[in-house]
Amino acid sequence: MFITGVAEAEADGEVAEYYETQRGIWGFLPNYAASFSHRPGVAAAWQTLNLAIRGGMDRRRYEIVTIAAARARRSTACTAAHSKFLRDACDDDATMRAISERPDGANLGELDRALYEFATAVATDAAAIRRADVERLRALGLSDTDIADVVFAVAARCFFTAVLDGTGVQLDPETAAEFEPELLASMIVGRPVAGT
C-alpha cells in the first residue's frame, strides 16, 4: 500500500472494532482494511451504505453488477472478491465463469447481460447514460426501484475501488488462492495480487 495503515497489533477503539469485524467476515484481515484505518468513521459509513444498498437488492443481481463495475474500474481486488461471492454466497459458479470467460458479458442471458452492460456503462461514464439505456431495462421487467438499486450499487463500488486503488491496495493472497490460476488471471484487471 502507498499509505501506512494502523497495524493490527496497535489498533484500539473503533479501529480495533473495524479490524475485528473485517477479520470475522473474511477469516483474515483484508489488505483494504488498513486504507480505512485512519478514518474509522468513513469505514463505518461505507459499511452502512453498502449494506443498505445490498440489502435492498437480490444478492445475485448485486454481485453481477458489482463485478461489472469493478471490472470497468479496473479493480482486481473487487473483481475477485465479488466473483467469489457470486460463486459462494449465490451458489452460481456458472455465471462467475461466464463473466471470467467473456468479461464483456456476452456469455450471459438477456437480463443479466443487460444489467451487466448497464452497470459497466454507469461505472465508465455515467453522464453518457441515456433514457434508452434505462428503457432497455424496463422492457426486461425491471422497476424504477430495481434500476435505481443498480445505479446505487455501481456508484458505491466506484467509491470503494477509488479508495483501494488510490491507496495502492492489492488483492489478498488468501482471496487469490480461492481460484485456479487461469480463472484468477482473468480477474487481474488492474493491480496484481499482493506479493507477486
Rosetta constraint file for C-alpha pairs under 8 A:
AtomPair CA 1 CA 167 HARMONIC 5.95 0.50
AtomPair CA 1 CA 168 HARMONIC 4.43 0.50
AtomPair CA 1 CA 169 HARMONIC 5.16 0.50
AtomPair CA 1 CA 170 HARMONIC 7.37 0.50
AtomPair CA 2 CA 167 HARMONIC 5.31 0.50
AtomPair CA 2 CA 168 HARMONIC 5.20 0.50
AtomPair CA 2 CA 169 HARMONIC 7.81 0.50
AtomPair CA 3 CA 35 HARMONIC 7.28 0.50
AtomPair CA 3 CA 167 HARMONIC 6.16 0.50
AtomPair CA 3 CA 168 HARMONIC 7.76 0.50
AtomPair CA 4 CA 34 HARMONIC 7.46 0.50
AtomPair CA 4 CA 35 HARMONIC 7.87 0.50
AtomPair CA 5 CA 34 HARMONIC 4.47 0.50
AtomPair CA 5 CA 35 HARMONIC 5.98 0.50
AtomPair CA 5 CA 36 HARMONIC 7.64 0.50
AtomPair CA 5 CA 37 HARMONIC 5.74 0.50
AtomPair CA 5 CA 38 HARMONIC 6.79 0.50
AtomPair CA 6 CA 10 HARMONIC 6.62 0.50
AtomPair CA 6 CA 11 HARMONIC 6.17 0.50
AtomPair CA 6 CA 34 HARMONIC 6.25 0.50
AtomPair CA 6 CA 37 HARMONIC 5.72 0.50
AtomPair CA 6 CA 38 HARMONIC 6.96 0.50
AtomPair CA 7 CA 11 HARMONIC 6.18 0.50
AtomPair CA 7 CA 34 HARMONIC 7.67 0.50
AtomPair CA 8 CA 16 HARMONIC 7.21 0.50
AtomPair CA 8 CA 19 HARMONIC 7.20 0.50
AtomPair CA 11 CA 15 HARMONIC 5.63 0.50
AtomPair CA 11 CA 16 HARMONIC 4.82 0.50
AtomPair CA 12 CA 16 HARMONIC 4.54 0.50
AtomPair CA 12 CA 17 HARMONIC 7.49 0.50
AtomPair CA 13 CA 17 HARMONIC 6.35 0.50
AtomPair CA 14 CA 18 HARMONIC 6.05 0.50
AtomPair CA 14 CA 40 HARMONIC 6.10 0.50
AtomPair CA 15 CA 19 HARMONIC 6.12 0.50
AtomPair CA 15 CA 37 HARMONIC 5.88 0.50
AtomPair CA 15 CA 38 HARMONIC 7.94 0.50
AtomPair CA 15 CA 40 HARMONIC 5.77 0.50
AtomPair CA 16 CA 20 HARMONIC 6.07 0.50
AtomPair CA 17 CA 21 HARMONIC 6.16 0.50
AtomPair CA 18 CA 22 HARMONIC 6.23 0.50
AtomPair CA 18 CA 33 HARMONIC 7.96 0.50
AtomPair CA 18 CA 40 HARMONIC 7.08 0.50
AtomPair CA 18 CA 43 HARMONIC 7.64 0.50
AtomPair CA 18 CA 44 HARMONIC 7.82 0.50
AtomPair CA 19 CA 23 HARMONIC 6.03 0.50
AtomPair CA 19 CA 29 HARMONIC 6.63 0.50
AtomPair CA 19 CA 33 HARMONIC 6.77 0.50
AtomPair CA 20 CA 24 HARMONIC 6.10 0.50
AtomPair CA 20 CA 29 HARMONIC 7.97 0.50
AtomPair CA 21 CA 25 HARMONIC 6.34 0.50
AtomPair CA 22 CA 26 HARMONIC 6.17 0.50
AtomPair CA 22 CA 27 HARMONIC 7.94 0.50
AtomPair CA 22 CA 28 HARMONIC 7.49 0.50
AtomPair CA 22 CA 29 HARMONIC 6.01 0.50
AtomPair CA 22 CA 30 HARMONIC 7.04 0.50
AtomPair CA 22 CA 33 HARMONIC 7.29 0.50
AtomPair CA 23 CA 27 HARMONIC 5.09 0.50
AtomPair CA 23 CA 28 HARMONIC 4.65 0.50
AtomPair CA 23 CA 29 HARMONIC 4.63 0.50
AtomPair CA 23 CA 30 HARMONIC 7.27 0.50
AtomPair CA 24 CA 28 HARMONIC 7.35 0.50
AtomPair CA 26 CA 30 HARMONIC 7.14 0.50
AtomPair CA 29 CA 33 HARMONIC 6.98 0.50
AtomPair CA 30 CA 172 HARMONIC 6.37 0.50
AtomPair CA 31 CA 35 HARMONIC 7.79 0.50
AtomPair CA 31 CA 169 HARMONIC 6.32 0.50
AtomPair CA 31 CA 170 HARMONIC 6.92 0.50
AtomPair CA 31 CA 171 HARMONIC 7.21 0.50
AtomPair CA 31 CA 172 HARMONIC 6.17 0.50
AtomPair CA 32 CA 36 HARMONIC 7.25 0.50
AtomPair CA 32 CA 164 HARMONIC 6.24 0.50
AtomPair CA 32 CA 169 HARMONIC 5.82 0.50
AtomPair CA 32 CA 170 HARMONIC 7.83 0.50
AtomPair CA 33 CA 37 HARMONIC 6.42 0.50
AtomPair CA 34 CA 38 HARMONIC 7.88 0.50
AtomPair CA 35 CA 163 HARMONIC 7.42 0.50
AtomPair CA 35 CA 164 HARMONIC 7.03 0.50
AtomPair CA 35 CA 167 HARMONIC 6.51 0.50
AtomPair CA 35 CA 169 HARMONIC 7.59 0.50
AtomPair CA 36 CA 40 HARMONIC 6.02 0.50
AtomPair CA 36 CA 42 HARMONIC 6.97 0.50
AtomPair CA 36 CA 43 HARMONIC 5.74 0.50
AtomPair CA 37 CA 43 HARMONIC 7.87 0.50
AtomPair CA 39 CA 43 HARMONIC 6.79 0.50
AtomPair CA 40 CA 44 HARMONIC 6.17 0.50
AtomPair CA 41 CA 45 HARMONIC 6.12 0.50
AtomPair CA 42 CA 46 HARMONIC 6.06 0.50
AtomPair CA 43 CA 47 HARMONIC 6.22 0.50
AtomPair CA 44 CA 48 HARMONIC 6.23 0.50
AtomPair CA 45 CA 49 HARMONIC 6.14 0.50
AtomPair CA 46 CA 50 HARMONIC 5.90 0.50
AtomPair CA 47 CA 51 HARMONIC 5.99 0.50
AtomPair CA 48 CA 52 HARMONIC 6.08 0.50
AtomPair CA 49 CA 53 HARMONIC 6.26 0.50
AtomPair CA 49 CA 156 HARMONIC 7.82 0.50
AtomPair CA 50 CA 54 HARMONIC 6.04 0.50
AtomPair CA 50 CA 153 HARMONIC 7.73 0.50
AtomPair CA 50 CA 156 HARMONIC 6.97 0.50
AtomPair CA 51 CA 55 HARMONIC 5.54 0.50
AtomPair CA 52 CA 56 HARMONIC 6.47 0.50
AtomPair CA 53 CA 57 HARMONIC 6.82 0.50
AtomPair CA 53 CA 149 HARMONIC 6.70 0.50
AtomPair CA 53 CA 152 HARMONIC 6.61 0.50
AtomPair CA 53 CA 153 HARMONIC 6.24 0.50
AtomPair CA 54 CA 58 HARMONIC 7.64 0.50
AtomPair CA 54 CA 59 HARMONIC 6.78 0.50
AtomPair CA 54 CA 62 HARMONIC 6.35 0.50
AtomPair CA 54 CA 153 HARMONIC 7.31 0.50
AtomPair CA 55 CA 59 HARMONIC 7.85 0.50
AtomPair CA 56 CA 149 HARMONIC 7.42 0.50
AtomPair CA 57 CA 61 HARMONIC 7.01 0.50
AtomPair CA 57 CA 62 HARMONIC 6.21 0.50
AtomPair CA 57 CA 146 HARMONIC 7.56 0.50
AtomPair CA 57 CA 149 HARMONIC 6.76 0.50
AtomPair CA 58 CA 62 HARMONIC 6.20 0.50
AtomPair CA 59 CA 63 HARMONIC 6.28 0.50
AtomPair CA 59 CA 90 HARMONIC 6.94 0.50
AtomPair CA 60 CA 64 HARMONIC 6.29 0.50
AtomPair CA 60 CA 86 HARMONIC 6.36 0.50
AtomPair CA 60 CA 90 HARMONIC 5.74 0.50
AtomPair CA 61 CA 65 HARMONIC 6.26 0.50
AtomPair CA 61 CA 112 HARMONIC 7.79 0.50
AtomPair CA 62 CA 66 HARMONIC 5.99 0.50
AtomPair CA 62 CA 150 HARMONIC 7.33 0.50
AtomPair CA 62 CA 153 HARMONIC 6.95 0.50
AtomPair CA 63 CA 67 HARMONIC 6.03 0.50
AtomPair CA 63 CA 82 HARMONIC 5.94 0.50
AtomPair CA 63 CA 83 HARMONIC 7.42 0.50
AtomPair CA 63 CA 85 HARMONIC 7.01 0.50
AtomPair CA 63 CA 86 HARMONIC 5.69 0.50
AtomPair CA 64 CA 68 HARMONIC 6.31 0.50
AtomPair CA 64 CA 86 HARMONIC 7.29 0.50
AtomPair CA 64 CA 112 HARMONIC 7.57 0.50
AtomPair CA 64 CA 115 HARMONIC 7.85 0.50
AtomPair CA 64 CA 116 HARMONIC 6.51 0.50
AtomPair CA 65 CA 69 HARMONIC 6.18 0.50
AtomPair CA 65 CA 115 HARMONIC 6.51 0.50
AtomPair CA 65 CA 116 HARMONIC 5.46 0.50
AtomPair CA 65 CA 119 HARMONIC 5.49 0.50
AtomPair CA 65 CA 120 HARMONIC 7.75 0.50
AtomPair CA 65 CA 150 HARMONIC 6.77 0.50
AtomPair CA 65 CA 153 HARMONIC 7.27 0.50
AtomPair CA 65 CA 154 HARMONIC 6.83 0.50
AtomPair CA 66 CA 70 HARMONIC 6.00 0.50
AtomPair CA 66 CA 79 HARMONIC 7.93 0.50
AtomPair CA 66 CA 82 HARMONIC 6.97 0.50
AtomPair CA 66 CA 119 HARMONIC 7.72 0.50
AtomPair CA 66 CA 153 HARMONIC 6.56 0.50
AtomPair CA 66 CA 154 HARMONIC 6.17 0.50
AtomPair CA 66 CA 157 HARMONIC 6.63 0.50
AtomPair CA 67 CA 71 HARMONIC 6.02 0.50
AtomPair CA 67 CA 78 HARMONIC 7.14 0.50
AtomPair CA 67 CA 79 HARMONIC 5.29 0.50
AtomPair CA 67 CA 82 HARMONIC 6.01 0.50
AtomPair CA 67 CA 83 HARMONIC 6.72 0.50
AtomPair CA 68 CA 72 HARMONIC 6.14 0.50
AtomPair CA 68 CA 116 HARMONIC 5.59 0.50
AtomPair CA 68 CA 117 HARMONIC 7.50 0.50
AtomPair CA 68 CA 119 HARMONIC 5.94 0.50
AtomPair CA 68 CA 120 HARMONIC 5.25 0.50
AtomPair CA 69 CA 73 HARMONIC 6.10 0.50
AtomPair CA 69 CA 119 HARMONIC 5.89 0.50
AtomPair CA 69 CA 120 HARMONIC 5.34 0.50
AtomPair CA 69 CA 122 HARMONIC 7.83 0.50
AtomPair CA 69 CA 123 HARMONIC 5.31 0.50
AtomPair CA 69 CA 124 HARMONIC 7.94 0.50
AtomPair CA 69 CA 154 HARMONIC 5.69 0.50
AtomPair CA 69 CA 157 HARMONIC 6.62 0.50
AtomPair CA 69 CA 158 HARMONIC 7.17 0.50
AtomPair CA 70 CA 74 HARMONIC 6.04 0.50
AtomPair CA 70 CA 75 HARMONIC 5.13 0.50
AtomPair CA 70 CA 76 HARMONIC 7.42 0.50
AtomPair CA 70 CA 78 HARMONIC 5.61 0.50
AtomPair CA 70 CA 79 HARMONIC 5.25 0.50
AtomPair CA 70 CA 157 HARMONIC 6.87 0.50
AtomPair CA 70 CA 158 HARMONIC 7.65 0.50
AtomPair CA 70 CA 161 HARMONIC 7.05 0.50
AtomPair CA 71 CA 75 HARMONIC 5.99 0.50
AtomPair CA 71 CA 76 HARMONIC 7.43 0.50
AtomPair CA 71 CA 79 HARMONIC 5.99 0.50
AtomPair CA 71 CA 103 HARMONIC 7.86 0.50
AtomPair CA 71 CA 120 HARMONIC 7.87 0.50
AtomPair CA 71 CA 189 HARMONIC 6.49 0.50
AtomPair CA 72 CA 120 HARMONIC 5.72 0.50
AtomPair CA 72 CA 123 HARMONIC 6.18 0.50
AtomPair CA 72 CA 124 HARMONIC 6.06 0.50
AtomPair CA 73 CA 123 HARMONIC 6.79 0.50
AtomPair CA 73 CA 124 HARMONIC 7.13 0.50
AtomPair CA 73 CA 158 HARMONIC 7.08 0.50
AtomPair CA 73 CA 161 HARMONIC 6.99 0.50
AtomPair CA 74 CA 189 HARMONIC 4.97 0.50
AtomPair CA 74 CA 190 HARMONIC 4.76 0.50
AtomPair CA 74 CA 191 HARMONIC 7.95 0.50
AtomPair CA 75 CA 79 HARMONIC 6.02 0.50
AtomPair CA 75 CA 161 HARMONIC 6.03 0.50
AtomPair CA 75 CA 165 HARMONIC 7.13 0.50
AtomPair CA 75 CA 188 HARMONIC 7.90 0.50
AtomPair CA 75 CA 189 HARMONIC 6.19 0.50
AtomPair CA 75 CA 190 HARMONIC 5.49 0.50
AtomPair CA 75 CA 191 HARMONIC 7.07 0.50
AtomPair CA 76 CA 80 HARMONIC 6.09 0.50
AtomPair CA 76 CA 170 HARMONIC 7.55 0.50
AtomPair CA 76 CA 171 HARMONIC 6.47 0.50
AtomPair CA 76 CA 187 HARMONIC 6.02 0.50
AtomPair CA 76 CA 188 HARMONIC 4.91 0.50
AtomPair CA 76 CA 189 HARMONIC 5.16 0.50
AtomPair CA 76 CA 190 HARMONIC 5.28 0.50
AtomPair CA 76 CA 191 HARMONIC 5.95 0.50
AtomPair CA 76 CA 192 HARMONIC 7.11 0.50
AtomPair CA 76 CA 193 HARMONIC 7.93 0.50
AtomPair CA 77 CA 81 HARMONIC 6.08 0.50
AtomPair CA 77 CA 169 HARMONIC 7.89 0.50
AtomPair CA 77 CA 170 HARMONIC 6.31 0.50
AtomPair CA 77 CA 171 HARMONIC 4.46 0.50
AtomPair CA 77 CA 172 HARMONIC 7.54 0.50
AtomPair CA 77 CA 191 HARMONIC 7.94 0.50
AtomPair CA 78 CA 82 HARMONIC 5.87 0.50
AtomPair CA 78 CA 161 HARMONIC 7.11 0.50
AtomPair CA 79 CA 83 HARMONIC 6.00 0.50
AtomPair CA 79 CA 187 HARMONIC 6.02 0.50
AtomPair CA 79 CA 188 HARMONIC 7.88 0.50
AtomPair CA 79 CA 189 HARMONIC 7.90 0.50
AtomPair CA 80 CA 84 HARMONIC 6.19 0.50
AtomPair CA 80 CA 171 HARMONIC 7.84 0.50
AtomPair CA 80 CA 175 HARMONIC 7.25 0.50
AtomPair CA 80 CA 176 HARMONIC 7.25 0.50
AtomPair CA 80 CA 184 HARMONIC 7.48 0.50
AtomPair CA 80 CA 187 HARMONIC 5.83 0.50
AtomPair CA 80 CA 188 HARMONIC 7.85 0.50
AtomPair CA 81 CA 85 HARMONIC 6.40 0.50
AtomPair CA 81 CA 175 HARMONIC 6.77 0.50
AtomPair CA 82 CA 86 HARMONIC 6.00 0.50
AtomPair CA 83 CA 87 HARMONIC 6.19 0.50
AtomPair CA 83 CA 96 HARMONIC 5.78 0.50
AtomPair CA 84 CA 88 HARMONIC 5.89 0.50
AtomPair CA 84 CA 89 HARMONIC 7.82 0.50
AtomPair CA 84 CA 96 HARMONIC 7.97 0.50
AtomPair CA 84 CA 178 HARMONIC 7.56 0.50
AtomPair CA 85 CA 89 HARMONIC 4.93 0.50
AtomPair CA 85 CA 90 HARMONIC 6.63 0.50
AtomPair CA 86 CA 90 HARMONIC 5.03 0.50
AtomPair CA 86 CA 91 HARMONIC 6.67 0.50
AtomPair CA 86 CA 92 HARMONIC 5.79 0.50
AtomPair CA 86 CA 93 HARMONIC 7.15 0.50
AtomPair CA 86 CA 95 HARMONIC 7.80 0.50
AtomPair CA 86 CA 96 HARMONIC 6.31 0.50
AtomPair CA 87 CA 91 HARMONIC 5.01 0.50
AtomPair CA 87 CA 92 HARMONIC 4.56 0.50
AtomPair CA 87 CA 93 HARMONIC 4.47 0.50
AtomPair CA 87 CA 94 HARMONIC 7.87 0.50
AtomPair CA 87 CA 95 HARMONIC 7.83 0.50
AtomPair CA 87 CA 96 HARMONIC 6.06 0.50
AtomPair CA 88 CA 92 HARMONIC 6.99 0.50
AtomPair CA 88 CA 93 HARMONIC 7.59 0.50
AtomPair CA 92 CA 96 HARMONIC 6.48 0.50
AtomPair CA 93 CA 97 HARMONIC 6.12 0.50
AtomPair CA 94 CA 98 HARMONIC 6.08 0.50
AtomPair CA 95 CA 99 HARMONIC 6.20 0.50
AtomPair CA 95 CA 108 HARMONIC 7.17 0.50
AtomPair CA 96 CA 100 HARMONIC 6.32 0.50
AtomPair CA 97 CA 101 HARMONIC 5.99 0.50
AtomPair CA 97 CA 183 HARMONIC 7.76 0.50
AtomPair CA 98 CA 102 HARMONIC 6.11 0.50
AtomPair CA 98 CA 103 HARMONIC 7.97 0.50
AtomPair CA 98 CA 105 HARMONIC 7.55 0.50
AtomPair CA 98 CA 107 HARMONIC 5.56 0.50
AtomPair CA 98 CA 108 HARMONIC 6.63 0.50
AtomPair CA 99 CA 103 HARMONIC 4.99 0.50
AtomPair CA 99 CA 104 HARMONIC 7.35 0.50
AtomPair CA 99 CA 105 HARMONIC 5.72 0.50
AtomPair CA 99 CA 107 HARMONIC 6.95 0.50
AtomPair CA 99 CA 108 HARMONIC 7.42 0.50
AtomPair CA 100 CA 183 HARMONIC 6.74 0.50
AtomPair CA 100 CA 186 HARMONIC 5.69 0.50
AtomPair CA 100 CA 187 HARMONIC 6.84 0.50
AtomPair CA 101 CA 107 HARMONIC 7.91 0.50
AtomPair CA 101 CA 186 HARMONIC 7.43 0.50
AtomPair CA 102 CA 106 HARMONIC 6.06 0.50
AtomPair CA 102 CA 107 HARMONIC 6.18 0.50
AtomPair CA 104 CA 117 HARMONIC 7.54 0.50
AtomPair CA 105 CA 113 HARMONIC 5.48 0.50
AtomPair CA 105 CA 116 HARMONIC 6.32 0.50
AtomPair CA 105 CA 117 HARMONIC 6.98 0.50
AtomPair CA 106 CA 113 HARMONIC 6.60 0.50
AtomPair CA 107 CA 113 HARMONIC 7.74 0.50
AtomPair CA 108 CA 112 HARMONIC 5.78 0.50
AtomPair CA 108 CA 113 HARMONIC 5.09 0.50
AtomPair CA 109 CA 113 HARMONIC 5.77 0.50
AtomPair CA 110 CA 114 HARMONIC 6.15 0.50
AtomPair CA 111 CA 115 HARMONIC 6.19 0.50
AtomPair CA 111 CA 137 HARMONIC 7.80 0.50
AtomPair CA 111 CA 140 HARMONIC 6.46 0.50
AtomPair CA 112 CA 116 HARMONIC 5.98 0.50
AtomPair CA 113 CA 117 HARMONIC 5.99 0.50
AtomPair CA 114 CA 118 HARMONIC 6.02 0.50
AtomPair CA 114 CA 136 HARMONIC 7.57 0.50
AtomPair CA 114 CA 137 HARMONIC 6.79 0.50
AtomPair CA 115 CA 119 HARMONIC 6.02 0.50
AtomPair CA 115 CA 137 HARMONIC 7.31 0.50
AtomPair CA 115 CA 150 HARMONIC 7.87 0.50
AtomPair CA 116 CA 120 HARMONIC 6.10 0.50
AtomPair CA 117 CA 121 HARMONIC 6.16 0.50
AtomPair CA 118 CA 122 HARMONIC 6.22 0.50
AtomPair CA 118 CA 133 HARMONIC 6.99 0.50
AtomPair CA 119 CA 123 HARMONIC 6.14 0.50
AtomPair CA 119 CA 150 HARMONIC 6.86 0.50
AtomPair CA 119 CA 151 HARMONIC 7.12 0.50
AtomPair CA 119 CA 154 HARMONIC 6.24 0.50
AtomPair CA 120 CA 124 HARMONIC 6.01 0.50
AtomPair CA 121 CA 125 HARMONIC 5.85 0.50
AtomPair CA 121 CA 126 HARMONIC 6.50 0.50
AtomPair CA 121 CA 128 HARMONIC 7.76 0.50
AtomPair CA 121 CA 129 HARMONIC 7.04 0.50
AtomPair CA 122 CA 126 HARMONIC 4.19 0.50
AtomPair CA 122 CA 127 HARMONIC 7.83 0.50
AtomPair CA 122 CA 128 HARMONIC 7.93 0.50
AtomPair CA 122 CA 129 HARMONIC 6.77 0.50
AtomPair CA 122 CA 151 HARMONIC 7.07 0.50
AtomPair CA 122 CA 154 HARMONIC 6.94 0.50
AtomPair CA 122 CA 155 HARMONIC 7.87 0.50
AtomPair CA 123 CA 154 HARMONIC 6.15 0.50
AtomPair CA 123 CA 155 HARMONIC 7.04 0.50
AtomPair CA 123 CA 158 HARMONIC 6.68 0.50
AtomPair CA 125 CA 129 HARMONIC 7.36 0.50
AtomPair CA 129 CA 133 HARMONIC 6.38 0.50
AtomPair CA 130 CA 134 HARMONIC 7.00 0.50
AtomPair CA 131 CA 135 HARMONIC 6.10 0.50
AtomPair CA 132 CA 136 HARMONIC 6.13 0.50
AtomPair CA 133 CA 137 HARMONIC 6.96 0.50
AtomPair CA 134 CA 138 HARMONIC 6.38 0.50
AtomPair CA 134 CA 147 HARMONIC 7.41 0.50
AtomPair CA 135 CA 139 HARMONIC 6.02 0.50
AtomPair CA 136 CA 140 HARMONIC 6.59 0.50
AtomPair CA 137 CA 141 HARMONIC 6.69 0.50
AtomPair CA 137 CA 142 HARMONIC 5.64 0.50
AtomPair CA 137 CA 147 HARMONIC 7.37 0.50
AtomPair CA 138 CA 142 HARMONIC 4.77 0.50
AtomPair CA 138 CA 143 HARMONIC 6.23 0.50
AtomPair CA 138 CA 144 HARMONIC 7.64 0.50
AtomPair CA 142 CA 146 HARMONIC 5.64 0.50
AtomPair CA 142 CA 147 HARMONIC 6.53 0.50
AtomPair CA 143 CA 147 HARMONIC 6.33 0.50
AtomPair CA 144 CA 148 HARMONIC 6.07 0.50
AtomPair CA 145 CA 149 HARMONIC 6.07 0.50
AtomPair CA 146 CA 150 HARMONIC 6.48 0.50
AtomPair CA 147 CA 151 HARMONIC 6.48 0.50
AtomPair CA 148 CA 152 HARMONIC 6.10 0.50
AtomPair CA 149 CA 153 HARMONIC 6.12 0.50
AtomPair CA 150 CA 154 HARMONIC 6.21 0.50
AtomPair CA 151 CA 155 HARMONIC 5.98 0.50
AtomPair CA 152 CA 156 HARMONIC 6.05 0.50
AtomPair CA 153 CA 157 HARMONIC 6.18 0.50
AtomPair CA 154 CA 158 HARMONIC 6.23 0.50
AtomPair CA 155 CA 159 HARMONIC 6.63 0.50
AtomPair CA 156 CA 160 HARMONIC 6.43 0.50
AtomPair CA 157 CA 161 HARMONIC 5.96 0.50
AtomPair CA 158 CA 162 HARMONIC 6.08 0.50
AtomPair CA 159 CA 163 HARMONIC 6.36 0.50
AtomPair CA 160 CA 164 HARMONIC 6.31 0.50
AtomPair CA 161 CA 165 HARMONIC 5.93 0.50
AtomPair CA 162 CA 166 HARMONIC 5.48 0.50
AtomPair CA 163 CA 167 HARMONIC 6.12 0.50
AtomPair CA 164 CA 168 HARMONIC 6.13 0.50
AtomPair CA 164 CA 169 HARMONIC 5.00 0.50
AtomPair CA 164 CA 170 HARMONIC 7.84 0.50
AtomPair CA 165 CA 169 HARMONIC 5.73 0.50
AtomPair CA 165 CA 170 HARMONIC 7.87 0.50
AtomPair CA 165 CA 191 HARMONIC 7.76 0.50
AtomPair CA 169 CA 191 HARMONIC 7.98 0.50
AtomPair CA 170 CA 191 HARMONIC 6.01 0.50
AtomPair CA 170 CA 192 HARMONIC 6.25 0.50
AtomPair CA 170 CA 193 HARMONIC 5.54 0.50
AtomPair CA 170 CA 194 HARMONIC 5.07 0.50
AtomPair CA 171 CA 175 HARMONIC 7.09 0.50
AtomPair CA 171 CA 176 HARMONIC 6.95 0.50
AtomPair CA 171 CA 191 HARMONIC 7.69 0.50
AtomPair CA 171 CA 192 HARMONIC 6.89 0.50
AtomPair CA 171 CA 193 HARMONIC 4.71 0.50
AtomPair CA 171 CA 194 HARMONIC 5.65 0.50
AtomPair CA 172 CA 176 HARMONIC 6.35 0.50
AtomPair CA 172 CA 193 HARMONIC 6.36 0.50
AtomPair CA 172 CA 194 HARMONIC 5.81 0.50
AtomPair CA 173 CA 177 HARMONIC 5.99 0.50
AtomPair CA 173 CA 193 HARMONIC 6.37 0.50
AtomPair CA 173 CA 194 HARMONIC 6.18 0.50
AtomPair CA 173 CA 195 HARMONIC 7.55 0.50
AtomPair CA 174 CA 178 HARMONIC 6.98 0.50
AtomPair CA 175 CA 179 HARMONIC 7.82 0.50
AtomPair CA 176 CA 184 HARMONIC 6.63 0.50
AtomPair CA 176 CA 193 HARMONIC 7.05 0.50
AtomPair CA 179 CA 183 HARMONIC 6.06 0.50
AtomPair CA 179 CA 184 HARMONIC 5.50 0.50
AtomPair CA 180 CA 184 HARMONIC 6.10 0.50
AtomPair CA 181 CA 185 HARMONIC 6.03 0.50
AtomPair CA 182 CA 186 HARMONIC 6.67 0.50
AtomPair CA 183 CA 187 HARMONIC 6.90 0.50
AtomPair CA 184 CA 188 HARMONIC 6.64 0.50
AtomPair CA 188 CA 192 HARMONIC 6.28 0.50
AtomPair CA 188 CA 193 HARMONIC 7.75 0.50
AtomPair CA 192 CA 196 HARMONIC 6.81 0.50
